[in-house]
């Protein structure tokens, strides 16, 4: 004789329990919060990268004006640019160091004077303020200013 499988008692359904539904909802909520945080972090990084790219382009533009709009001689200039960028340009005599003796020697042989050009850019306010500094060396022929 074959046995029949037991049947469910009447009145009991085969659905999810309240605990299972709550647990599934908590797992979904935590997963969704993590995804939102990842997206927000990605957007913050994109904005920061855009700002630094704009700053680098502005710095390149300002550095190219040294020698035309700004004389290549020791001094300091300040200004503002569109987009809320504030800049400071400092030009100083290139003094070099012990490891730069050859550079200074070559400059003297070619009758050239060297200058440090430092550009500092700031943008943003409060905790979101940022700064980037750019440095280069410019040369001028002696007597040919």
ABEGO torsion letter per residue (X at the ends): XBBBBBBBBBGBBABBBAAAAAAAAAAAAAAAAAAAAAAAAAAAAAAAAAAAAAAAAAAAAAAAABGAABBBBBEBBBBBBBGGBBBBBBBBBBAEBAAAAAAAAAAAAAGBBBBBBBBBBBBEBEAABBBBBBBBBBBBBBGAX
